[in-house]
Amino acid sequence: MEYRPLVPRRPLRVQELYTVHYFEFTGSYAFPGERHDFWELLYVDRGEVQVTAGERTCRLRRGRLIFHAPGEFHALSAVGVAPDLVVVSFRCDSPEMASFQGLVAEAGEGERALLARIVAESAAAFSTPLNNPDAPGLERREAAPFGGEQLLTAALEELLIRLLRRDAGAVRQETRPRENSGTLEQVMDYLAARLDCQLTLKQVCQDNLVGRSQLQKLFHTHTGGGVMEYFAGMKIQAARRMIREGRLNFTQIAARLGFQSIHYFSRRFRQMTGMSPSEYARSVKMLSESGGVYPDDRANNA
């Protein structure tokens, strides 16, 4: 039998990378704005920012992302809490990218994992500091791991595909307001204020006067996962921030976030990040050599 090859279709292909950043700004940070001829993705990992995108202005809290199309003027400023931001700029000429123009979306666990991979692979592949806003481009690291740029690009392309699939043609926030958005934001604020607690879904529903099925459906629609899954992700995000700050050891972090034991904390951390807390701390320490400000390893000796 003669076999016939099939060339895989790649409707979304990233041709060029311009920047990959992980910024930890102050609460008073403000960027006056710019425009450029390539795409930019902005994700809020902590805090809240006010974003200007063309003629519109919107607020993005933790867990949300926005796309700026080529040629679109965009600016931002911090709102209250010091924000941590992921910024990725790239060129993709695929016609499907038109669906991302004006898109504001919630990042689910899968999208957050891909963003984390993009940042991690960028830190390993490039010598350009992740927190340098003035870097004109990416400089290759001499001893970069094999295939890092390809894995980074693959993660970015998968992120784009996931968003297109999930949002059914990328419905834009400004053209279709989210149903029950007040309830969603109320519950998210409720969870954020109780990261030190061991909550149950029943308790969350009772305290927020919302039905179990209604709340689960709401979270699945806008985050891609369930309520308690989202709450666990918030805890691990907070743990990662505490590890970066370096003021508490792992046992103290586990207690601060309401985990029953350091062992359970470590297991959940690995499940959600793919690495142990100590492995995460070492990888961040490695990034410090690229100009970041990170904790001393001694702070994390549990």
ZIGI-V596341 format. One record per pair of residues at least 24 apart in sequence whose C-alpha atoms are under 7 Angstrom apart, sorted by the first residue. I is the first residue (numbers start at 1). GAP is how many residues later the second one is. If there is no record, write none. Layout:
i: <I;I>
gap: <GAP;GAP>
//
This chain:
i: <11;12;12;13;13;13;14;14;14;14;14;15;15;16;16;17;17;17;18;18;18;18;19;19;19;19;20;20;20;20;20;20;21;21;21;21;21;22;22;22;22;22;23;23;23;23;24;24;24;25;25;25;26;26;27;27;27;27;27;27;28;29;29;30;30;30;31;31;31;32;33;33;33;34;34;34;35;35;35;35;36;36;37;37;38;38;38;38;38;39;39;39;39;39;39;40;40;40;40;40;40;40;41;41;41;41;41;41;42;42;42;42;42;42;43;43;43;44;44;44;45;45;45;46;46;47;47;47;47;48;48;48;48;49;49;49;49;50;50;50;50;51;51;51;52;63;63;64;64;64;65;65;65;65;66;66;66;67;67;67;67;67;68;68;69;99;99;100;102;103;103;103;104;104;106;106;107;108;108;108;111;114;114;117;117;118;118;118;121;121;122;123;125;127;129;129;131;191;195;195;196;196;196;197;197;198;201;236;243;244;244;245;245;246;246;246;246;247;248;248;249;249;249;249;250;250;251>
gap: <83;82;145;79;81;144;76;77;78;139;143;76;77;74;75;72;73;74;71;72;119;120;69;70;118;119;67;68;69;99;102;110;65;66;67;109;110;63;64;65;108;109;61;62;63;108;59;60;61;57;58;59;56;57;51;52;53;54;55;56;50;48;49;46;47;48;44;45;46;43;40;41;42;39;40;41;36;37;38;39;34;35;33;34;31;32;51;52;53;29;30;31;50;51;52;27;28;29;47;48;49;50;25;26;27;46;47;48;24;25;43;44;45;46;42;43;44;40;41;42;39;40;41;37;38;34;35;36;37;30;31;33;35;27;28;29;30;26;27;28;29;24;25;26;24;43;44;41;42;43;39;40;41;42;37;38;39;33;34;35;36;37;33;34;32;70;71;70;70;67;69;70;68;69;116;117;116;115;116;117;48;41;45;35;38;34;37;38;27;31;30;164;24;163;161;162;161;40;40;62;60;61;62;60;61;60;27;33;38;50;51;49;50;49;50;53;54;52;51;52;50;51;52;53;50;52;51>
//
